[in-house]
Amino acid sequence: QRVLLPQGYPESVSPDYLQYQCWDALQALCSTLTGALATRAVLQAVGVGDGAATVTGATLTWVLR
């Protein structure tokens, strides 16, 4: 609790602070998941993990790194 909440909580913040933090954490989680799924889709699109991938796909994969 000391790590996640500000010093003096709950007296040191507005009454809706906990609700705000819950929504902010949910937004951060969704953003992380969206980024991971987008990265996976891009890498699959250029042939990562596919034995029949083209040289162009391999080159694009190397550039993305």
URMO-V151659 format. One record per backbone hydrogen bond with DSSP energy under -1.0 kcal/mol. CO is the residue of the C=O (numbers start at 1). NH is the residue of the N-H. If there is no record, write none. Layout:
BEGIN
CO&NH, CO&NH
END
This chain:
BEGIN
1&5, 6&9, 8&11, 8&12, 10&13, 14&17, 16&20, 17&21, 18&22, 19&23, 20&24, 21&25, 22&26, 23&27, 24&28, 25&29, 26&30, 27&31, 28&32, 29&33, 30&34, 31&35, 32&36, 33&37, 34&38, 35&39, 36&40, 37&41, 38&42, 39&43, 40&44, 41&45, 42&46, 43&48, 44&47, 47&50, 50&53, 54&58, 55&59, 56&60, 57&61, 58&62, 59&63, 60&64, 61&65
END
